[in-house]
Amino acid sequence: MKINPADFKAPHGESCDLSQRPTDVTPLYTSKKHYKKKLKKQINKMSDLQRMLFAANEHSVLIIFQAMDAAGKDSSIRHVMSGINPQGCQVHSFTHPSENELDHDFLWRTNQVLPERGRIGIFNRSYYEEVLISRVHPEILHSQRIPDEDLHKDHIWQERFRSINDLEQHLHRNGTRVIKFFLHLSKDEQRKRFLARIDNPDKNWKFTDADVKERQFWPQYMQAYEECIGETTSKEAPWYVIPADDKRNARLIIAKAIVETFASLNMQYPEVDEERKQELQRLRTQLAE
């Protein structure tokens, strides 16, 4: 089956109803061997394009992963980016903000680690936490030292969406391409994965009481994600709603979407002028002696 990432792209200017979005689709592979072959093909393409990205030194790519717990963010990053030169790729995970981070606006800490030209940046969670977990648990806002007159505004979330959209448009205008993946996991599949973490001693460390506690807020999180995706997907910085019940399927779709983003940059290796070509030939002659 052919992989078409456009099928999973959230349309700009429309609301996002996650209940109408699948968490599982027909397998894009026929066996484990076939899956590995298809994934390797995309990784090889990605690796070639990454080298060109680095050499051209004009664009950068920011890849954002958001999801509920156990949706497969870590494993997607590990498998999809396995063939990428680590010197040209940085992964950043964002948890609870530090005291220093709380002394700045909500975009500050992620802005510190945006990818340089020629490089790939990966955010495992991101500034989107500030319109997701902070919305489900509004008490978090009180720890962010926001002035009272701004904290209690009814439209604080719309203002944050505007700040995010402005940032992503600014990044696009300056050469950074932003692609965002929401790994759309079903509540039942999350339950199965949590049970697997409990039953497998090697995975016990991945499970905490907080995982079960947050699961109780599932409807609130889905509502927050729906509005977030609907308000912040754009042509320049699209959201992809990836069916995540099948991890292999999810990785294949993600890899193809990243490859298509790279390819859309129409990159080329820097051209060498005639003077430099002559200089290289002189150096070659010296080395051949």
N, C-alpha and C positions, 0 to 999 in steps of 0.2 A: 504494500500500500504506500502511495506517495505521501510524503510529509509536506503539508502546506501550513506554515505558521500563521498565515493570514486568517485561517479559519478560527484561530484562537485569540485574535487581536480584538481588544475592546474598542468599539467604534467611537470616534470623537463626537461629542455633542449629544450623546444619548445616555440615558440612565443605564445602570448595570444591575440586572436582576440575576444574582448568583443561583437562585433556585432553578433558573432556566439554562444554566451553564452546566455541562456534564463534568463529573469528577472522574469519569472513566469513559474511554472510547475503545473502538475496535483496535486490537493490537496492531502496531505498525511493523511488527516482526513476526516471524513464524517459529522461531526457536531462540534459545539463548545464544547459539552460535551466530545466527542471522542478526540478532540485536547487536552483538559485539562488532560484527562486520560493518553494519550501518553506522554505528556510533564512531568507529575508527575512521570511516570515510569522512565524516563531518569534522572530526578532530584534526585530521591531516589537512583539510582545507583551511580550518581555522588557524593552524600553525603557520601555514604558508602566508596567509593574509596578515597574521600578527607580525611576521618579519617585515612585510611591506609597510605595515602601519608604523613600525619602529623606524625603518629607513626613511620613509617620507617625512616623518616628524611634523605633520600638519594637524592631524586629528588625534583625539583620544576617545576611548569608549568607556562609559560607566554602565555597569550591569547591576541592577538592584533585584534582590530576592526578598519577597515578603510572603508570609504564610502563617497558618496556625501551627502549633507545636506538632512535631512528628510528621510534617508534610514532606520532608526530604530535601530541605534547603542544603544542608551540609553535604549530603551524598551527591546531590546534583552538581554542586560546585566541584567536588572532588573528582567525579567521573567525567563531566563535560570538559573541564579545564585541564585534564590530565596530560595533554600533549602540548600545553602552552609553556613557552620559556618563562620560568619563574622570575627572571630578571626584568621582564616586561609586564608583569602582572602582580597586583597587590590585592589581597583580600582583607577586608576590615569588617569585624563584627561589632555591633553596637548593642550594649546592654543598658543597665541603669547609668545615667549620666553622673560624672564625678562632680565634686564641689566646684572645681574650676569651670567645668562645662555649664553648670547651672548659673554661673555668673555671666553667661552670654546668652544671646538669642538662640532659639531652638535649632537654627540651621548652622550655627557656628562650628560645632564639633565635626560635622560631616564635611563642611567646607575646607577644613584643615587637611583633609586627605583625599581631595579630588585628584583624579589621575592627571599626570603631566602629559604633554603632547607625545604621541608615539607609544603610549602605554594604555593598559587596561586596568580599570579599577572595578572591584567587585564589593558590593555592600551586602553583607548578610544581616538583614534588617537595616534600617536607614532612618532618615528624617521622617519617613512616613509613620514611624512609631508615634510621632507627636500628633497624628490625627487618627490613630487607631487605639492603642492601649490607653493613651491619655483621654480619649473620648469615652471608652468603656469604663475607665476609672478616673473620673474628673478630679478626684482628690489629688492626683499627681500634679495637676496644674499649680496647686498651692505651694508645692516645693520648688517651683521654678521662678519664684521671686518676681512674678509679673505684677506691675502696678494694679491696685484694686480697680481703678476705673477701666482698665483693659481686661482684667481677669473676668469680670462679671458681664461682659458684653455678650448678647445673645448670638452675635455673628462672629465670635472668635474663630470658629472652625472655617467659615468662609474666608476669613482673613488669612488663615494659615494655608488654605488651598491656593489662595492668590499668591502668597509668598513662594510656595513651592512651584507653581506654574511660572512665575516670573524668573525664578532661579533656573529652571530647566530650559526656558526660552533663551535666557542669557548664555547658558552653557552651549546650547546649540549654535547660537550666533558666533560663538568663539571657538568652534571646532570640536566640542565634546558631544558625542552622540550618546543619548541616554536610552536604555531599554530596560523595561521593568517587567518582572515575572511574579505573578501571584500564583502560587501552587495551590490549586483548588482541591482540597481534600474533603472527603465526606466524613461526617461525624462518626459513622460506624467504622470506617477504615482507621480513623485515629484511635478508636477504642481498641481495635485489634493490635495496632502497633504499640500502644501503651502496655497491653497485656504481654506482648512479646518481650518488652523491655523488663517487665517484672519477672517473667518466667526464665529468661536467659541471664545467668549471673554475669556474663560479660557485658551486658547492656544495662545492668542495674544502675550504674552511675549516670545514665542518661535520663533517669526518671526521678522526678521530685513531687512532693505533695502539691506544689504550686501548679503542676500540670493538670491535676484533677480539679483544682480550684478554678483555674481559668476556663476549663471545659464547661463549667456551669454557666458561663457567659457567652456561650456559642451564638445564640440569636443576636445579641448585641454586637458581637464581633462581625458577624455577617452583614449586619446593617451598616456598620462603620466601614467595612471594606467596599460595600456596594457604592456608598456615597463617595468614598475616597477615589475609587477607580473611575467612576462616572465624572467626577470633577477634575481629575488630573491626567486623564489619558489625552494624548494629542498626536497629531501627525509627526511632530518632531520628537516627542518622548512617549511612545506608545506603551500601554499596558497589554501584556499577554496573560490571559486567564488559562493556565495550564492544567488540564485534568491530571491529578496527582495520585489517584488511587493505585495506578500502575507506575512504579518508579522508572522502569525502563522506557515506557512510552514518553513519560515526562522529559526524560533526558534527551531523547531523540528530537522532540519538538523544540526544546530549548536550544540544543546545539544548532539545529537548522536555522532558527531565528537569529542566532548570533552570527552565523556565517553570512546570512543574507544582509545583515546590517553592515558587516565589514565590506561585503561586495558592493554595496550601494555607495560607498565612498569613492569608487573609481580611482583607487590609488595606483601609483606607479613608482618604481624605484627612481631615485634622483638621476637625471641625465648628466653625463660627463661632457664638458665642452671640449673642443678640438685641442686647445692648449693642454688641458689635463691629460687627454689621451696620448699626446706626444710625450708628456712627462712620464706617464706610466710605461710607455714603450722604452724610454731611456732607462728607467729603473729596472725593467725586465732584462734589458741587455746586460746591465751590471750584475744582476743576480745569476744570469746564465754563464757568466765568465768563470 
